[in-house]
Amino acid sequence: MTVQKDKISRSAWTTLVILSCLGLIAMYAETMILPAIPDFIKDFDITYNTSSWILSSYLIAGAVATPIVGKLSDVYGKKKMLLIVMAVYSTGILAGGFANSLWFMLAARIAQGAGISMFPIAFGIIREVLPEKKLAIGQTLFSSTFSGGAVIGLLVGANIIQNYGWHATFFSILPVAVILMFIILKFIRIRTPPDVSKIRSEKNAHDASLMSIDLKGSLTLAATIVLFLVGISYLEHGTNSSYDSVGFFALAAVSLVLFIIIEKRTNSPLIDIKLMTHKRLLPATIILLIVGLCTFMVYQTIPILVRSPQPLGFGGDALVVAAVQLPFMIILLIGTVISGFVLNKIGNTRLTAIGAIVSTAGFVSLLFFHSTESMITITLAMISAGLSLAFVGGFNIVLLSAPIQSTGIALGMTLLLNLIGQSIGPSLAAMFQQMHQSTVAGILGKFPTSEAYNMIFLTATLISLAAVALALALNRRKIVVQSF
């Protein structure tokens, strides 16, 4: 079928359902380990700041791999690249189950992070098989599985951690990932629209550089993110390490400049500067970066707050962590589904603005009301509602603003910035957790104080206000499908 038809064929429905399962397994695999963050700190004998790399390494790997794989999928074929990435991802899951040290775990997480690049490929396939008027339905189903997987992962993961240990969580998802890979191999069929096929043929015939990988760009991008996060980690030590922190930030700035220069000069860039600096794409991607940052600040903070001993925490276990965060995941699922249905009625820019405002109000509430588990649960639900609206709206803006022949590249770049935001979130939260610590009588070790959590929630509030300003400005512009 082609994108001009309004009816969704049986094969298109099959493709949509199968690819949507990717979100289920990926978010299950990611959220299942959240209640175990305090266990990683204890088992690997690491600091709070170091523990953030368990989340950040996964996200940095995804940030680097996503634009590369997105470009390769446009050249070599989406299905082929999807299967390759899934194989790498499954290997990382297997390695995570056997991890017995921080470095082993980080290596496993990097392999898992490369699997993030399968999502823009999958959505690129969905855009090719669905008509434009039905695209909101596909986006809703595809996006809702992420939230659904998060709910399942949090519930099942907490129970597995509590009864069998965190290693078992990785083994629980591995068979599902392998089976899904074989289902995609057998049942996914892609018929590329003629106009897109023609464009690809012309590119392959006249621009051999598209077949190459931008290794220089990849290395400088990774260096920029890592140096920036290391600079954040040095802030935890206070004024004595301020020079070290400034040095790493300066190196990150230099690396960023080099990355931009490389991207402008190469014939096959990771990021198309012209496409990314478009007046509609750029604000939307920055909003998605902020959404990712705030989400993962929550992921890093809540398990530690809940499982820290009283009076610095609530003294709960993995099951309590799941109970506190479950409404966040459930509302994220409901919000994603509902926003998909109202997207065409109220518009993607207005939906994004509403979401940014609601999530900011939630962080303000969390800043003032986080002394009990029930208060945190309620405010997390509000934050989740806003984040889901902003994510769906922002993603739809990008999707409809990018030309169809550049879908893989545009979605890859968008997800890249979202992942960069996600990788920064845990580091910011962990920095405050490491800076403000105290002891509890009769219990070995130091734990974050209330001041740490106040700083985390205040920072999230201020960052969310920036998303509100961008969303309101974007709402004044009419979004149409672009042809560059």
Secondary structure, DSSP 8 states (H G I E B T S, - for coil): --TT--S--HHHHHHHHHHHHHHHHHHHHHHTTGGGHHHHHHHTT--HHHHHHHHHHHHHHHHHHHHHHHHHHHHH-HHHHHHHHHHHHHHHHHHHHH--SHHHHHHHHHHHHHGGGHHHHHHHHHHHHS-GGGHHHHHHHHHHHHHHHHHHHHHHHHHHHHHH-THHHHHHHHHHHHHHHHHHHHH------HHHHHHHHHHHHH-GGGGS--HHHHHHHHHHHHHHHHHHHHGGGGGGGHHHHHHHHHHHHHHHHHHHHHHHH-SS-SS-HHHHTSTTHHHHHHHHHHHHHHHHHHHHHHHHHHHS-TTTS----HHHHHHHHHHHHHHHHHHHHHHHHHHHHH-HHHHHHHHHHHHHHHHHHHHH--SSHHHHHHHHHHHHHHHHHHHHHHHHHHHHHS-GGGHHHHHHHHHHHHHHHHHHHHHHHHHHHHHSEEEETTEEEEEE-HHHHHHHHHHHHHHHHHHHHHHHHHTTS-------
